[in-house]
């Protein structure tokens, strides 16, 4: 979904500021990101309201709308079952018709393997969407991603978080630093 907002429902929305436009005043926002308002969780059927290439409701985004370039835009990436409440064991992307449930606002490989409810451990819980709906892999140093041009690249877990947001957004118009 790119840098789409994902309220975790637990009150531990530690990554929410990365999806907010600077002018929103919500969660502080991030300066110079180049994106405007977008619906929480990507809940829309209107492609122009989305930042990434996919969303929960199946809005159809075409290659022509990837204004930042196919080689600069993440299309898909790795995920781990049992670190994400919608990708639990034997449930492969079954909720919401199989549409996407991953946002770049969550740092790569952020731990979310606890099966806790909304409590003090929710910052590592797969039930908190604000931490579990991120890209995750069994690689210690990062995760593999397919970009819109078809290339596959490993992105480091230590990638600059602003750069990750820019790679996730298809139309922010911002220059992407070397990564």
N, C-alpha and C positions, 0 to 999 in steps of 0.2 A: 504493500500500500504506500510505500514511500514514507515521508515524515507525517503520517496521519495521526491525529490525536486518538488516544485510546484510554479513556477513563477506566481505571482498574477496578472500580467498585469497592475498593478496600480503604480508600483514604490515603493510600501510600502511592501517590502519583509522582514518583521521583523523576520521571522522564518527561512529564507533560510540557515543560517550558520549551522543549525542542520542537514542538509542533505549532506553537503559538506565533503568529505574526508579531513583530515588535510593537506595533500600534495597538494590539489587543488589550494590553494591560492585564491579561490573564496569565498567571504563572510566570510573569516577567517577560516572556517572549525572548526571541533571539534577534539581535541586530543583523541586518544585511543578509537575510535568508532569501529574500526575493519571492516568497509565497504569501498569498493572502488567505483569508478565512477558508476553511474547508470543514465539512461536517464530521463530527466525532465518529470514529470507527469507519469512516468512509461510507456512511449510510446514505447513499444517493444512487440514483440511476442516471444521473447527469454527468457525463465524462468531464465536462469543464470544471466541475466542482472538486475534482480529485487531483491529488499531487503525484501519485504513483501510477502504475499500469493496471493494477487490479484493486478490487474492493469486495466487501462482503455481499453486496447486492448484485454483482455481476455487470456493472456498467461497462460498456464496450469502448475501450480506448484503442485507437488505431495508431500505426507508426507515424503518420503525418502529424499527430499531436505531440510527439516527443521532440519538442523544440530545442532541448539541450543537447541533442545528438544521441544516436543509438549506442555509441561506444561510451557514453558518459552517463548512462541510465541503467540502474539495476532492474532486471526483469524478475528473476526468481533467485532464491538462495536456499541454503540448507536449514533444516529444522530437526529437532529431536522429539520423538514421541516421549510422553510423560514429563515434558518440561513445558507443556502448553496444554491448556484445558480442552482445546478443540482438536488436538492431535494426540489424544491419549491412546493407549494401547488398543489395537483393533478398531480404531475409529477414524482412519485416515481422512482427514479434512471433510468430515461428514456433515458438520453443522452449516447452516446457511447455504445449502445447495452446493457445497464444495468450493465456495469462493475463498479468496485470500484472507488470511488472518495474521499478517505479519507487518510490523512497522519498523522503520529505521530509527525511530526515536529511542528504542531500546538498544543499548550497547551490544555489540556482537559477543555471544557466549555469556551473557549475563545469567547467572545461576537462577533457575526457577523450578527446581526439582522437588520442592517440598509440597506435600499435598495438604497444606494447612488451609483453614478458612481465613477470613479476614481478621487477623489478629496481629500480634507483634512480629510474627515471622512473615507477614504478607509481602515484604520486599523481596523474598525469595520463593514465593508461592506460585504455582502454576495457575491458581485461581485468581491471581491479580493480573489482569490483562496488561497493565502498564509495565510489567516486567517480563511476563511470559510470552507476549506476542512479539518476540524478537527473533532474529536469525541465530541459530545455535548449531554446533557441530561437535563431533568427538575429537576434532583437531585442537590441540592445545593452543595453537597460535592464531586461530581465526576460523573462517568458514569460506566455502566456495560459493560463488555467485555466477549466474548467467546474466550477461548484459544484453540489452535489446538488439545489439548487432550479432548476437550468437556466440560471442567470445565468453570464455570461462576464466575467472580470475579468483584467486584466494585473496580475501581482504583480511588484514590483520585485526585481531581483537583490540589492538592499541591504535587503530586508525583514529585520526582526529575526528571527533564526533560531529563537528560542523561539516566536514568533508563527507561523512556518511549520509548526512541529511541531503546534501546537494546531489549525491549520486542516486539517492532514492527518489528525488523529485524530478519529474520529466520536463518541467516548464518554468523553472525559477529564473532563468536567464543569468545565473551567476557563473563566474569562472571557477573551475574546480582546481584546487591546488594539486600538486603532485601527490600521488598516493601509492 
